[in-house]
Structures are given as C-alpha cells and as structure tokens.
Amino acid sequence: MEVERLKHVIEQQRNEIAQIFQNERIIAREKADCAAKFLMHPNILAILGIRRCGKSIFSNALAKQLNEKSGYINFDDERLIGISANDLDLVLQAFYELYGDIGLVILDEIQNITGWELFANRLRRTKKVIITGSNSMLLEGELATKLTGRYIDFAIYPFSFREFLDFKPNPYLTEDAAKARGKLKEYISGSGFPEYRKFGPSIVAKIYGDIVHKDCIKRHKIKKEKTFRELANYIASNFSCEITYSKLSNIFKIKDVHTTKNYVSYLAEAYLINVLERYSPKLKQQVIAPKKVYNMDQGLCNFIGFNISPNRGKLYENIVYIDLMRRKSANVSLYYWKDHQQNEVDFVVKEGTKVRQLIQVCFDIKEQSTQRREIDSLIKASSELKCNNLLVITDEKEAEEKVSGKKIRYMPLWKWLLEK
C-alpha cells in the first residue's frame, strides 16, 4: 500500500476523532487515570472490549491526558482492506511525514492485521503503544510469548451507571436519591453503548449484527451461518440463565457438542456474552456443571432476541454481573453457586483462595415465599463456603437483619451501582 494513500486515510480518521471531541460531550471513563499510569514509560497498553464501547475515544483521550504527540490509525476501515503486517512500517513512515517525531502510537482494532505482534514488539522499545481489539484472544499466542511481562491488558465496557449519570448524587439527599432512581429506569431500559444516546435501539441491533458477522462468522469461517445466528439469538434471549452444551446441541441439531462449545466460545471471545462457571472446590465439577450466560450490555437484553415481556429480575442480575466484571481485579474471580437441592446464589466473589462475598439479586423481595427462598439459599451457601459477607441487591429495600445468626444487608440497585 502506498504511503500517500495511508496518509490520506490517517488524516481523515484523525479529523473524525477531532470532530467528536469538538462537537460532542465526552464522558470521562472511570479507569482513565489507572490506564494512563501504565504509559508513563515505553510500554504496550492493550485496551480490549466489545465493539463500539468507546475504545477509540478512550485511547485518544489518554493521548490528550498524557499530552503526547501521537499517531492514530483504525484498521477497521474498508479502505485498509488488504493491508498486511509488511505494510506497518509504511504506517509508521506516514505518521512521521504527517506529524514529525511522535511518542505514542495508537493501533486501533489491530486484530484485523495478521502478524502485527512483531511490529508492536519492536515499536514498544522506543515508544508508548496503545493497541485496541474487539476479541479477547488478541493477546494469545505470539504477543503473549514475546511480551511476557511487557504489556498491560485493560478491559473497558459500555457505560456504567456511574458514567451514565450526568451528576454525582449524594445518596443521603432525598432529591438526589429520587433523581438517581429515575435515571436508573432510563439506564436499565436502554443501553450503555455510547452511540445509543444518539441513535437509540437501532444502533444496538447494528452492533450486535456486526459482532455476529464480522467477529464470529467471518473470523472463524463458520459454514452453518443460519445455525450459528439462531444459537446466538437464543443465548441473547436467555440471559441470566443456565445453559448446557448438550442441550444447545439438541435444540439446534448440532451433531458434535464440541462444535456447540466452540460457537459459544466465539460469542464470548467477541465480548458479546460472558460465561459464568458454577462454584465447586473440584475443578472437574466446575467443568461439567451447567454454565450461566450474561449479555455484556443491557441493550442486548432489551433489544435483541425474543422476549414476550420484560423480566426485571433477570435484567437486574445481568446488570449486576456486568458491573462486577468492571470492578473485579486480577486476583478476583466470579462464580454462581447451586447445590443438589437447587438452592442457588447468583454471585460468589472469590479473592485468592477465599470467598469474599455472596450476592443475591432479587427485584421483588416483598413476596414472602420469594424472600424465604432467596435468603435460605444465601444462608446455606454462607455455611458451606464459610463466608459471612452477605448482600441482597433489591429494587427498593435497604436494611440489615439477622437470620440464623448471620447478618444480611439489603441494598437497592441504584445505590449499589454508585459504589466505586
């Protein structure tokens, strides 16, 4: 590819980003300061996440925050189809001709270039490098082998409720609490994708379609497209529910259960869904037990798939899961818990070797039978997992009570989502 053609594309992309910063309100992302500290010296920062969650804007905002002279190119552009790893030196040459010496290079959606790893490895010796990608397998293989300990991976998601709010409420003020509750209804019934504010539900459907086609079917060369699309739609519709690969295979008449497992993994790699394991001290039991699946944005729950009526309990659970993923650190892992009597706890938060917290999500805790079922499960899990930090996230209830000698906290969803 010719340098002049590359320069034309780079300048147009840079102008598009500049127009967004000039004409739109840029919402500050919560982890910006944390990400910026990893670029105080030459290094690679890998920003990963679902398509259109704001990785490009986040990367360019970091460049501004660091006050670095930078070069930016987005490889998810039809004008760059056919570009190869051999052309990446020409990209660097185009940056130098356009901007002179630069200290930061942003390679957006780099997974579109096969063999990019060696170029990034060489670049990081003298420059700060940001790479972004919409596939969790981006850092597998060559880069992970050659750059062990020399890169930081950083996940971002669609807007959290804290980012979505246009004010910082004081939860102790009645007026602020009422306003936050109103905003929560808007957040729950909509989407965290940044473009949702401008284009509404249609953009969520477009993002979903692009992920299924580009990041799954096209990337993995799936031949049975119709079956894969139907399975993806089924999973998107059955968020916060258990799945088994054998059941999915039977529903969609897929002969080999390993194919079904691969299909689900492709959706997870593209950050469309996340698969949650059942907690067990025995690894084998974790592997064979049913999994639970969650959509990575509530907009996928609201606007994709087939739902006769809204299930607020499942939607609350999905939103809590996404926020737990935002909050968790490297040594924290998430599970759900279920015993042979079908008692279930939505989330087990494990830190290192210890279970740190048990979380139950219950939209309507007023119903006595519902409350008894949820609390009984929590108490049983508490005894089995030796954890006394027990939380029930509800629609409205806020209280503390003792049950069977164990303290249980109740917290409304809006207040829990405002915690950092």
C-alpha positions as CSV (number, residue, x, y, z in Angstrom):
1,M,0.0,0.0,0.0
2,E,1.3,3.5,-0.9
3,V,2.3,5.9,1.8
4,E,0.3,8.7,0.3
5,R,-2.9,6.6,0.4
6,L,-2.1,5.7,4.0
7,K,-1.6,9.4,4.9
8,H,-5.0,10.3,3.4
9,V,-6.8,7.6,5.5
10,I,-4.9,8.5,8.6
11,E,-5.7,12.2,8.3
12,Q,-9.4,11.6,7.6
13,Q,-9.6,9.3,10.7
14,R,-7.8,11.8,12.8
15,N,-10.2,14.5,11.7
16,E,-13.2,12.4,12.5
17,I,-11.9,11.9,16.0
18,A,-11.2,15.6,16.4
19,Q,-14.7,16.4,15.3
20,I,-16.1,14.1,18.0
21,F,-14.0,15.8,20.7
22,Q,-15.0,19.2,19.5
23,N,-18.8,18.7,19.0
24,E,-19.8,16.1,21.5
25,R,-19.7,15.8,25.3
26,I,-17.0,13.3,26.1
27,I,-17.9,11.3,29.2
28,A,-14.9,10.7,31.3
29,R,-14.2,7.0,31.8
30,E,-13.7,5.8,35.4
31,K,-10.4,3.9,34.8
32,A,-8.7,6.6,32.7
33,D,-6.1,7.5,35.5
34,C,-5.4,3.9,36.1
35,A,-4.8,3.2,32.4
36,A,-2.6,6.3,32.0
37,K,-0.1,5.3,34.7
38,F,0.8,2.3,32.6
39,L,2.1,4.6,29.9
40,M,4.4,6.7,31.9
41,H,7.3,4.9,30.1
42,P,7.5,3.0,26.8
43,N,5.1,0.1,27.1
44,I,2.1,-1.6,25.4
45,L,-1.3,-0.9,26.8
46,A,-3.9,-3.3,25.3
47,I,-7.4,-1.9,25.5
48,L,-9.9,-4.7,25.0
49,G,-13.7,-4.7,24.8
50,I,-16.9,-5.2,22.8
51,R,-17.2,-3.3,19.6
52,R,-18.3,0.4,19.9
53,C,-17.9,0.5,23.6
54,G,-15.7,3.6,23.3
55,K,-12.2,2.1,22.9
56,S,-11.1,4.6,20.2
57,I,-12.3,7.7,22.1
58,F,-10.8,6.3,25.3
59,S,-7.4,5.8,23.6
60,N,-7.3,9.3,22.1
61,A,-8.4,10.8,25.4
62,L,-5.5,9.0,27.1
63,A,-3.1,10.7,24.5
64,K,-4.6,14.1,25.4
65,Q,-4.3,13.3,29.1
66,L,-0.6,12.3,28.7
67,N,-0.1,15.4,26.5
68,E,1.7,13.1,24.0
69,K,2.2,13.8,20.3
70,S,0.6,10.7,18.8
71,G,-0.2,8.8,15.6
72,Y,-3.6,7.1,15.3
73,I,-4.9,4.6,12.8
74,N,-8.1,2.4,12.9
75,F,-7.7,-0.8,10.9
76,D,-11.5,-1.5,11.0
77,D,-11.8,0.6,7.8
78,E,-12.7,-0.7,4.4
79,R,-10.1,1.5,2.8
80,L,-7.4,-0.6,4.6
81,I,-8.6,-4.0,3.4
82,G,-5.6,-5.9,2.1
83,I,-3.1,-4.2,4.4
84,S,-0.6,-6.7,5.9
85,A,2.0,-6.8,8.6
86,N,4.6,-5.9,5.9
87,D,2.8,-2.5,5.5
88,L,3.0,-1.5,9.1
89,D,6.4,0.2,8.7
90,L,4.7,2.3,6.0
91,V,2.1,3.3,8.6
92,L,4.9,4.5,10.9
93,Q,6.5,6.4,7.9
94,A,3.2,8.0,7.2
95,F,3.0,9.2,10.9
96,Y,6.5,10.7,10.7
97,E,5.7,12.5,7.5
98,L,2.4,13.9,8.8
99,Y,3.4,14.7,12.4
100,G,7.2,14.5,12.8
101,D,8.6,12.6,15.8
102,I,5.9,11.0,17.9
103,G,6.0,9.5,21.3
104,L,2.7,7.5,21.3
105,V,1.3,5.2,18.6
106,I,-2.4,4.1,18.7
107,L,-3.2,1.0,16.7
108,D,-7.0,0.6,16.8
109,E,-8.7,-2.8,16.1
110,I,-5.3,-4.3,15.4
111,Q,-6.7,-7.8,15.3
112,N,-7.6,-7.2,11.6
113,I,-3.9,-7.4,10.8
114,T,-2.4,-10.9,10.8
115,G,1.2,-10.9,12.2
116,W,1.1,-7.5,13.9
117,E,2.8,-8.7,17.0
118,L,6.4,-8.4,15.9
119,F,5.8,-4.8,14.8
120,A,4.3,-3.9,18.2
121,N,7.2,-5.6,20.0
122,R,9.7,-3.6,18.1
123,L,7.8,-0.3,18.5
124,R,7.5,-0.6,22.3
125,R,11.2,-0.4,22.7
126,T,11.2,3.4,22.0
127,K,7.6,4.4,22.1
128,K,4.4,4.2,24.1
129,V,1.9,2.0,22.3
130,I,-1.8,1.6,22.6
131,I,-3.5,-1.3,20.8
132,T,-7.2,-1.9,20.9
133,G,-9.1,-5.0,20.0
134,S,-12.6,-6.5,20.0
135,N,-11.5,-10.0,20.6
136,S,-10.3,-11.5,23.9
137,M,-7.9,-13.8,22.1
138,L,-5.9,-10.8,20.8
139,L,-3.2,-11.4,23.4
140,E,-2.9,-15.1,22.9
141,G,0.0,-16.7,21.0
142,E,2.8,-14.6,19.6
143,L,2.4,-11.5,21.6
144,A,1.9,-13.3,24.9
145,T,5.0,-15.3,24.2
146,K,7.3,-12.5,23.1
147,L,6.0,-9.8,25.5
148,T,5.6,-11.7,28.8
149,G,5.5,-9.0,31.5
150,R,5.9,-6.2,29.0
151,Y,2.3,-5.3,28.3
152,I,-0.8,-4.5,30.3
153,D,-4.3,-5.6,29.2
154,F,-7.1,-3.3,30.2
155,A,-10.8,-4.1,29.6
156,I,-13.5,-1.4,29.1
157,Y,-17.2,-1.9,28.8
158,P,-20.2,0.2,27.7
159,F,-21.0,3.0,30.1
160,S,-21.6,2.1,33.7
161,F,-24.5,3.7,35.6
162,R,-21.9,5.9,37.3
163,E,-20.6,7.1,33.9
164,F,-24.2,7.3,32.5
165,L,-25.3,9.8,35.2
166,D,-24.7,13.5,34.3
167,F,-24.4,14.4,38.0
168,K,-22.8,13.0,41.2
169,P,-25.7,12.3,43.6
170,N,-25.5,12.5,47.3
171,P,-27.3,9.3,48.3
172,Y,-28.3,10.9,51.6
173,L,-30.3,13.7,50.0
174,T,-33.9,12.7,49.2
175,E,-33.9,14.8,46.0
176,D,-30.7,13.3,44.7
177,A,-31.9,9.8,45.5
178,A,-35.2,10.3,43.7
179,K,-33.3,11.6,40.6
180,A,-30.9,8.7,40.6
181,R,-33.8,6.2,40.8
182,G,-35.4,8.0,37.8
183,K,-32.1,7.8,35.9
184,L,-31.7,4.1,36.7
185,K,-35.0,3.3,35.0
186,E,-33.7,5.1,31.9
187,Y,-30.4,3.2,32.1
188,I,-32.0,-0.2,32.7
189,S,-34.5,0.1,29.8
190,G,-31.8,1.4,27.4
191,S,-28.1,0.6,26.7
192,G,-24.6,1.6,27.8
193,F,-23.3,1.8,24.3
194,P,-22.1,5.4,23.8
195,E,-23.9,5.8,20.4
196,Y,-27.3,4.7,21.9
197,R,-27.8,8.2,23.2
198,K,-27.8,9.5,19.6
199,F,-29.3,6.6,17.6
200,G,-31.4,4.6,20.0
201,P,-32.2,0.8,19.8
202,S,-31.3,0.6,16.1
203,I,-27.6,1.1,16.8
204,V,-27.6,-1.8,19.4
205,A,-29.1,-4.1,16.7
206,K,-26.4,-2.9,14.2
207,I,-23.6,-3.5,16.7
208,Y,-25.0,-7.0,17.5
209,G,-25.2,-7.8,13.8
210,D,-21.6,-6.6,13.2
211,I,-20.2,-8.7,16.0
212,V,-22.0,-11.9,14.9
213,H,-21.0,-11.5,11.3
214,K,-17.5,-9.9,11.5
215,D,-16.1,-11.1,14.8
216,C,-17.7,-14.6,14.8
217,I,-18.9,-15.9,11.4
218,K,-16.3,-14.3,9.2
219,R,-13.4,-14.5,11.6
220,H,-13.9,-18.2,12.3
221,K,-15.1,-19.1,8.8
222,I,-18.4,-20.6,10.1
223,K,-20.1,-22.5,7.4
224,K,-23.5,-23.1,9.1
225,E,-24.3,-19.4,9.4
226,K,-28.1,-19.8,10.0
227,T,-27.5,-22.3,12.8
228,F,-24.9,-20.0,14.4
229,R,-27.2,-16.9,14.2
230,E,-30.1,-18.8,15.7
231,L,-27.9,-20.1,18.6
232,A,-26.5,-16.5,19.2
233,N,-30.1,-15.2,19.2
234,Y,-31.2,-17.9,21.6
235,I,-28.4,-17.1,24.1
236,A,-29.0,-13.4,23.9
237,S,-32.7,-14.0,24.7
238,N,-31.9,-16.4,27.6
239,F,-29.5,-14.1,29.6
240,S,-29.0,-14.8,33.3
241,C,-30.0,-18.4,32.7
242,E,-28.2,-21.7,32.9
243,I,-27.1,-23.5,29.7
244,T,-25.5,-26.8,28.9
245,Y,-23.7,-27.5,25.6
246,S,-25.6,-30.8,25.2
247,K,-29.0,-29.1,25.5
248,L,-28.0,-26.4,23.0
249,S,-26.7,-29.2,20.6
250,N,-30.1,-30.9,20.8
251,I,-32.1,-27.7,20.3
252,F,-30.1,-26.7,17.2
253,K,-29.4,-30.2,15.9
254,I,-25.7,-29.8,16.1
255,K,-24.1,-33.3,15.9
256,D,-20.9,-32.6,17.8
257,V,-21.2,-31.0,21.2
258,H,-17.6,-29.6,20.8
259,T,-18.9,-27.5,17.8
260,T,-21.5,-26.1,20.1
261,K,-18.9,-25.3,22.8
262,N,-16.8,-23.6,20.1
263,Y,-19.8,-21.5,18.9
264,V,-20.4,-20.3,22.5
265,S,-16.7,-19.5,23.0
266,Y,-16.7,-17.4,19.8
267,L,-19.5,-15.2,21.2
268,A,-17.6,-14.9,24.4
269,E,-14.3,-14.0,22.7
270,A,-16.1,-11.2,20.9
271,Y,-17.3,-9.8,24.2
272,L,-20.9,-10.3,23.2
273,I,-21.6,-12.6,26.1
274,N,-19.8,-13.9,29.2
275,V,-20.0,-17.4,30.6
276,L,-20.1,-17.9,34.4
277,E,-19.0,-21.1,35.9
278,R,-20.7,-22.8,38.8
279,Y,-18.6,-22.7,42.0
280,S,-17.1,-26.0,43.2
281,P,-13.9,-26.8,45.0
282,K,-13.4,-29.6,42.5
283,L,-12.3,-28.3,39.1
284,K,-13.8,-31.3,37.3
285,Q,-17.2,-30.4,38.7
286,Q,-16.9,-26.8,37.5
287,V,-16.1,-28.0,34.0
288,I,-19.1,-30.4,33.7
289,A,-21.7,-28.3,35.6
290,P,-24.1,-26.1,33.7
291,K,-23.0,-22.5,33.0
292,K,-24.8,-19.2,33.2
293,V,-24.6,-16.7,30.4
294,Y,-24.9,-12.9,30.5
295,N,-25.0,-10.3,27.8
296,M,-22.3,-7.7,28.0
297,D,-24.7,-4.8,27.8
298,Q,-28.3,-4.5,28.9
299,G,-29.2,-3.1,25.5
300,L,-28.6,-6.6,24.1
301,C,-31.1,-7.9,26.7
302,N,-33.7,-5.2,25.8
303,F,-33.5,-5.0,22.0
304,I,-32.0,-8.4,20.8
305,G,-33.6,-11.8,20.9
306,F,-37.1,-12.9,21.6
307,N,-38.8,-11.8,24.9
308,I,-42.6,-11.7,25.4
309,S,-42.4,-9.5,28.4
310,P,-39.5,-7.8,30.4
311,N,-38.1,-9.9,33.2
312,R,-36.9,-7.3,35.6
313,G,-35.2,-9.9,37.9
314,K,-33.1,-11.3,35.1
315,L,-32.3,-7.9,33.8
316,Y,-31.2,-6.7,37.3
317,E,-29.0,-9.8,37.6
318,N,-27.4,-9.2,34.2
319,I,-26.6,-5.5,35.1
320,V,-25.1,-6.5,38.4
321,Y,-22.9,-9.1,36.7
322,I,-21.6,-6.5,34.2
323,D,-20.7,-4.2,37.0
324,L,-19.0,-6.9,39.0
325,M,-16.8,-7.5,35.9
326,R,-16.0,-3.8,35.7
327,R,-14.9,-3.8,39.4
328,K,-13.0,-7.0,39.7
329,S,-9.2,-7.0,39.9
330,A,-6.8,-9.7,38.6
331,N,-7.0,-11.8,41.7
332,V,-10.8,-11.8,42.0
333,S,-12.9,-14.4,40.2
334,L,-16.7,-14.8,39.9
335,Y,-19.0,-17.8,40.1
336,Y,-22.5,-18.7,40.9
337,W,-23.4,-21.4,43.5
338,K,-26.0,-24.1,43.4
339,D,-26.4,-27.3,45.5
340,H,-28.1,-30.6,44.7
341,Q,-31.4,-29.3,46.3
342,Q,-31.4,-26.5,43.7
343,N,-30.7,-23.7,46.2
344,E,-28.9,-21.0,44.2
345,V,-26.9,-17.9,44.9
346,D,-26.3,-15.5,42.0
347,F,-22.7,-14.5,42.6
348,V,-19.8,-15.8,44.5
349,V,-17.0,-13.3,44.7
350,K,-13.7,-15.2,45.4
351,E,-10.5,-13.3,46.1
352,G,-7.4,-15.5,46.1
353,T,-8.3,-18.7,47.9
354,K,-11.2,-17.2,50.0
355,V,-14.8,-16.4,49.2
356,R,-15.1,-12.7,49.9
357,Q,-18.8,-12.0,49.3
358,L,-22.0,-13.7,48.4
359,I,-24.5,-11.7,46.4
360,Q,-28.2,-12.4,45.7
361,V,-30.1,-10.2,43.2
362,C,-33.8,-10.0,43.8
363,F,-36.1,-7.5,42.1
364,D,-39.1,-8.0,44.3
365,I,-38.2,-9.1,47.8
366,K,-41.6,-8.2,49.3
367,E,-43.1,-11.6,48.4
368,Q,-42.6,-13.8,51.5
369,S,-42.1,-17.0,49.5
370,T,-39.5,-15.3,47.3
371,Q,-37.7,-13.8,50.3
372,R,-37.6,-17.1,52.1
373,R,-36.2,-18.9,49.1
374,E,-33.5,-16.3,48.4
375,I,-32.4,-16.0,52.0
376,D,-32.4,-19.7,52.7
377,S,-30.1,-20.2,49.7
378,L,-27.8,-17.4,50.9
379,I,-27.6,-18.9,54.4
380,K,-26.8,-22.4,53.1
381,A,-24.1,-21.0,50.8
382,S,-22.7,-19.0,53.6
383,S,-22.3,-22.1,55.8
384,E,-20.9,-24.2,53.0
385,L,-18.4,-21.6,51.7
386,K,-17.6,-20.1,55.1
387,C,-18.5,-16.5,54.1
388,N,-20.5,-14.1,56.2
389,N,-20.4,-11.1,53.9
390,L,-24.0,-11.5,52.6
391,L,-25.6,-9.0,50.3
392,V,-29.1,-8.9,48.7
393,I,-29.4,-6.3,45.9
394,T,-33.1,-5.3,45.5
395,D,-35.3,-2.8,43.8
396,E,-36.0,-0.6,46.8
397,K,-35.3,-2.3,50.2
398,E,-32.4,-1.0,52.2
399,A,-31.9,-2.7,55.6
400,E,-29.9,-5.0,57.7
401,E,-31.3,-8.1,59.5
402,K,-30.0,-11.2,61.2
403,V,-31.2,-14.6,60.0
404,S,-29.9,-17.8,61.7
405,G,-27.3,-15.7,63.4
406,K,-26.0,-14.2,60.1
407,K,-26.2,-10.6,59.2
408,I,-27.7,-9.8,55.8
409,R,-27.5,-6.5,54.1
410,Y,-30.2,-5.3,51.7
411,M,-29.3,-2.5,49.2
412,P,-31.2,-1.0,46.3
413,L,-29.6,-1.5,42.9
414,W,-29.2,2.3,42.2
415,K,-27.2,2.8,45.4
416,W,-25.0,-0.4,44.8
417,L,-24.3,0.8,41.2
418,L,-23.0,4.1,42.5
419,E,-20.4,2.4,44.7
420,K,-16.8,2.5,43.3
